[in-house]
């Protein structure tokens, strides 16, 4: 698993940079000033549902990132995956992985 964003300022900085909307999530990405390993953050608002639903959505996003980041993430970048109501938790996992790969490709185009 890549390093995880934890500070609010890091999430806000990523929110001001590039965005790629997908059916099950929103990917936000920004280039940092260093070449350290890529970092990732996950967030789900209360619009996604109660705590159980938000945690399930974040678990799915974490697994997608764990499987997809090694081949797709670039050093020196921060990524944030934002869960979407109902879609993140209910979308087929294979489709979720495809969405992640497409979103990463579009971000780095």
C-alpha atoms as an extended CHARMM CRD file, in Angstrom:
* protein
*
       109  EXT
         1         1  UNK       CA              0.0000000000        0.0000000000        0.0000000000  PROA      1               0.0000000000
         2         2  UNK       CA              1.3980000000        3.4290000000       -0.9100000000  PROA      2               0.0000000000
         3         3  UNK       CA              1.8090000000        6.1250000000        1.7660000000  PROA      3               0.0000000000
         4         4  UNK       CA             -1.4960000000        7.6510000000        2.8400000000  PROA      4               0.0000000000
         5         5  UNK       CA             -2.4720000000       11.3300000000        2.9940000000  PROA      5               0.0000000000
         6         6  UNK       CA             -3.5470000000       12.2830000000        6.5020000000  PROA      6               0.0000000000
         7         7  UNK       CA             -3.4270000000       16.0610000000        6.8650000000  PROA      7               0.0000000000
         8         8  UNK       CA             -6.3870000000       18.1760000000        5.8310000000  PROA      8               0.0000000000
         9         9  UNK       CA             -4.0890000000       20.5860000000        3.9650000000  PROA      9               0.0000000000
        10        10  UNK       CA             -2.9100000000       17.7320000000        1.7180000000  PROA      10              0.0000000000
        11        11  UNK       CA             -6.5050000000       16.8450000000        0.8310000000  PROA      11              0.0000000000
        12        12  UNK       CA             -7.3360000000       20.5010000000        0.1310000000  PROA      12              0.0000000000
        13        13  UNK       CA             -4.2890000000       20.8950000000       -2.1160000000  PROA      13              0.0000000000
        14        14  UNK       CA             -5.3230000000       17.8440000000       -4.1570000000  PROA      14              0.0000000000
        15        15  UNK       CA             -8.8810000000       19.1830000000       -4.4170000000  PROA      15              0.0000000000
        16        16  UNK       CA             -7.5900000000       22.3420000000       -6.1230000000  PROA      16              0.0000000000
        17        17  UNK       CA             -5.6610000000       20.4350000000       -8.7930000000  PROA      17              0.0000000000
        18        18  UNK       CA             -6.7130000000       17.9570000000      -11.4980000000  PROA      18              0.0000000000
        19        19  UNK       CA            -10.0080000000       16.0660000000      -11.2580000000  PROA      19              0.0000000000
        20        20  UNK       CA            -11.4010000000       13.0960000000      -13.1270000000  PROA      20              0.0000000000
        21        21  UNK       CA            -14.9880000000       12.0310000000      -12.4940000000  PROA      21              0.0000000000
        22        22  UNK       CA            -15.8570000000        8.3580000000      -12.8950000000  PROA      22              0.0000000000
        23        23  UNK       CA            -19.1600000000        6.5380000000      -12.2900000000  PROA      23              0.0000000000
        24        24  UNK       CA            -18.1780000000        5.2430000000       -8.8340000000  PROA      24              0.0000000000
        25        25  UNK       CA            -15.7480000000        7.8960000000       -7.5550000000  PROA      25              0.0000000000
        26        26  UNK       CA            -13.9720000000       11.1680000000       -8.1890000000  PROA      26              0.0000000000
        27        27  UNK       CA            -10.1920000000       11.1000000000       -8.5720000000  PROA      27              0.0000000000
        28        28  UNK       CA             -8.2800000000       14.2260000000       -7.5840000000  PROA      28              0.0000000000
        29        29  UNK       CA             -4.5470000000       14.4500000000       -8.2840000000  PROA      29              0.0000000000
        30        30  UNK       CA             -1.7510000000       16.9560000000       -7.9300000000  PROA      30              0.0000000000
        31        31  UNK       CA              1.9600000000       17.0320000000       -8.6720000000  PROA      31              0.0000000000
        32        32  UNK       CA              4.2060000000       17.7490000000       -5.6780000000  PROA      32              0.0000000000
        33        33  UNK       CA              7.6010000000       19.4330000000       -5.7870000000  PROA      33              0.0000000000
        34        34  UNK       CA              9.5210000000       16.2600000000       -4.9510000000  PROA      34              0.0000000000
        35        35  UNK       CA             10.0180000000       12.7720000000       -6.3680000000  PROA      35              0.0000000000
        36        36  UNK       CA              8.9960000000       10.8560000000       -3.2580000000  PROA      36              0.0000000000
        37        37  UNK       CA              6.6550000000        7.8800000000       -3.7420000000  PROA      37              0.0000000000
        38        38  UNK       CA              3.0670000000        8.6080000000       -4.7470000000  PROA      38              0.0000000000
        39        39  UNK       CA              0.6440000000        9.1140000000       -1.8710000000  PROA      39              0.0000000000
        40        40  UNK       CA             -3.0900000000        8.4690000000       -1.7360000000  PROA      40              0.0000000000
        41        41  UNK       CA             -6.0280000000        9.5590000000        0.3800000000  PROA      41              0.0000000000
        42        42  UNK       CA             -9.6180000000        8.3850000000        0.6590000000  PROA      42              0.0000000000
        43        43  UNK       CA            -12.7200000000       10.2860000000        1.6620000000  PROA      43              0.0000000000
        44        44  UNK       CA            -16.4590000000        9.6810000000        1.7570000000  PROA      44              0.0000000000
        45        45  UNK       CA            -18.8990000000       12.3350000000        2.9410000000  PROA      45              0.0000000000
        46        46  UNK       CA            -22.0520000000       11.6300000000        4.9060000000  PROA      46              0.0000000000
        47        47  UNK       CA            -23.9170000000       11.7470000000        1.5820000000  PROA      47              0.0000000000
        48        48  UNK       CA            -22.5110000000        8.2350000000        0.9700000000  PROA      48              0.0000000000
        49        49  UNK       CA            -24.4960000000        6.9560000000        3.9550000000  PROA      49              0.0000000000
        50        50  UNK       CA            -24.0460000000        6.0270000000        7.5740000000  PROA      50              0.0000000000
        51        51  UNK       CA            -20.6850000000        5.0290000000        9.0750000000  PROA      51              0.0000000000
        52        52  UNK       CA            -21.0480000000        1.4260000000        7.9300000000  PROA      52              0.0000000000
        53        53  UNK       CA            -21.6930000000        2.4750000000        4.3110000000  PROA      53              0.0000000000
        54        54  UNK       CA            -18.8450000000        5.0180000000        4.3330000000  PROA      54              0.0000000000
        55        55  UNK       CA            -16.3840000000        2.5040000000        5.7430000000  PROA      55              0.0000000000
        56        56  UNK       CA            -17.4120000000       -0.1170000000        3.1880000000  PROA      56              0.0000000000
        57        57  UNK       CA            -16.9600000000        2.3800000000        0.3560000000  PROA      57              0.0000000000
        58        58  UNK       CA            -13.5200000000        3.4070000000        1.6700000000  PROA      58              0.0000000000
        59        59  UNK       CA            -12.4530000000       -0.2500000000        2.0370000000  PROA      59              0.0000000000
        60        60  UNK       CA            -13.3390000000       -0.8640000000       -1.5980000000  PROA      60              0.0000000000
        61        61  UNK       CA            -11.4680000000        2.2670000000       -2.7080000000  PROA      61              0.0000000000
        62        62  UNK       CA             -8.4200000000        1.2400000000       -0.6500000000  PROA      62              0.0000000000
        63        63  UNK       CA             -8.3570000000       -2.1810000000       -2.2900000000  PROA      63              0.0000000000
        64        64  UNK       CA             -8.6910000000       -0.7000000000       -5.7850000000  PROA      64              0.0000000000
        65        65  UNK       CA             -5.7810000000        1.6310000000       -5.0140000000  PROA      65              0.0000000000
        66        66  UNK       CA             -3.6820000000       -1.1620000000       -3.5050000000  PROA      66              0.0000000000
        67        67  UNK       CA             -4.0870000000       -3.2490000000       -6.6500000000  PROA      67              0.0000000000
        68        68  UNK       CA             -3.8180000000       -0.4330000000       -9.1970000000  PROA      68              0.0000000000
        69        69  UNK       CA             -1.3130000000        2.0700000000       -7.8110000000  PROA      69              0.0000000000
        70        70  UNK       CA              1.9310000000        0.1020000000       -8.3850000000  PROA      70              0.0000000000
        71        71  UNK       CA              1.5470000000        0.1620000000      -12.1570000000  PROA      71              0.0000000000
        72        72  UNK       CA             -0.2940000000        3.4620000000      -12.6180000000  PROA      72              0.0000000000
        73        73  UNK       CA              0.8520000000        5.9890000000       -9.9950000000  PROA      73              0.0000000000
        74        74  UNK       CA              3.7310000000        8.3250000000      -10.7450000000  PROA      74              0.0000000000
        75        75  UNK       CA              6.3180000000        9.3690000000       -8.1310000000  PROA      75              0.0000000000
        76        76  UNK       CA              5.8030000000       12.8440000000       -6.7410000000  PROA      76              0.0000000000
        77        77  UNK       CA              2.0040000000       12.7970000000       -7.0610000000  PROA      77              0.0000000000
        78        78  UNK       CA             -0.8050000000       12.9170000000       -4.4860000000  PROA      78              0.0000000000
        79        79  UNK       CA             -4.0950000000       11.2220000000       -5.2960000000  PROA      79              0.0000000000
        80        80  UNK       CA             -7.4470000000       11.4160000000       -3.4940000000  PROA      80              0.0000000000
        81        81  UNK       CA            -10.3380000000        9.0400000000       -4.1760000000  PROA      81              0.0000000000
        82        82  UNK       CA            -13.7170000000       10.5110000000       -3.2260000000  PROA      82              0.0000000000
        83        83  UNK       CA            -16.5680000000        8.0320000000       -2.8300000000  PROA      83              0.0000000000
        84        84  UNK       CA            -19.9540000000        8.6230000000       -4.4420000000  PROA      84              0.0000000000
        85        85  UNK       CA            -23.3470000000        7.8780000000       -2.8750000000  PROA      85              0.0000000000
        86        86  UNK       CA            -24.5350000000        4.3250000000       -3.6140000000  PROA      86              0.0000000000
        87        87  UNK       CA            -22.2240000000        3.8950000000       -6.6170000000  PROA      87              0.0000000000
        88        88  UNK       CA            -18.9490000000        3.2250000000       -4.7750000000  PROA      88              0.0000000000
        89        89  UNK       CA            -20.3600000000        0.4830000000       -2.5680000000  PROA      89              0.0000000000
        90        90  UNK       CA            -22.5650000000       -1.1660000000       -5.1900000000  PROA      90              0.0000000000
        91        91  UNK       CA            -20.4790000000       -1.0510000000       -8.3950000000  PROA      91              0.0000000000
        92        92  UNK       CA            -18.9930000000       -4.3460000000       -9.5610000000  PROA      92              0.0000000000
        93        93  UNK       CA            -15.3920000000       -4.6020000000       -8.3450000000  PROA      93              0.0000000000
        94        94  UNK       CA            -13.9770000000       -5.3640000000      -11.8000000000  PROA      94              0.0000000000
        95        95  UNK       CA            -15.7010000000       -2.2340000000      -13.1360000000  PROA      95              0.0000000000
        96        96  UNK       CA            -14.3110000000       -0.2580000000      -10.1950000000  PROA      96              0.0000000000
        97        97  UNK       CA            -10.7780000000       -1.3720000000      -11.0840000000  PROA      97              0.0000000000
        98        98  UNK       CA            -11.3350000000       -0.4770000000      -14.7530000000  PROA      98              0.0000000000
        99        99  UNK       CA            -12.6430000000        2.9530000000      -13.7190000000  PROA      99              0.0000000000
       100       100  UNK       CA             -9.5040000000        3.5030000000      -11.6220000000  PROA      100             0.0000000000
       101       101  UNK       CA             -7.1870000000        2.5620000000      -14.4910000000  PROA      101             0.0000000000
       102       102  UNK       CA             -9.0660000000        4.8370000000      -16.9370000000  PROA      102             0.0000000000
       103       103  UNK       CA             -9.0990000000        7.7270000000      -14.4650000000  PROA      103             0.0000000000
       104       104  UNK       CA             -5.3440000000        7.4420000000      -13.8480000000  PROA      104             0.0000000000
       105       105  UNK       CA             -4.7210000000        7.4080000000      -17.5940000000  PROA      105             0.0000000000
       106       106  UNK       CA             -6.8200000000       10.5110000000      -18.1400000000  PROA      106             0.0000000000
       107       107  UNK       CA             -5.1940000000       12.3740000000      -15.2270000000  PROA      107             0.0000000000
       108       108  UNK       CA             -1.7130000000       11.7790000000      -16.6410000000  PROA      108             0.0000000000
       109       109  UNK       CA             -2.5920000000       12.4520000000      -20.2710000000  PROA      109             0.0000000000
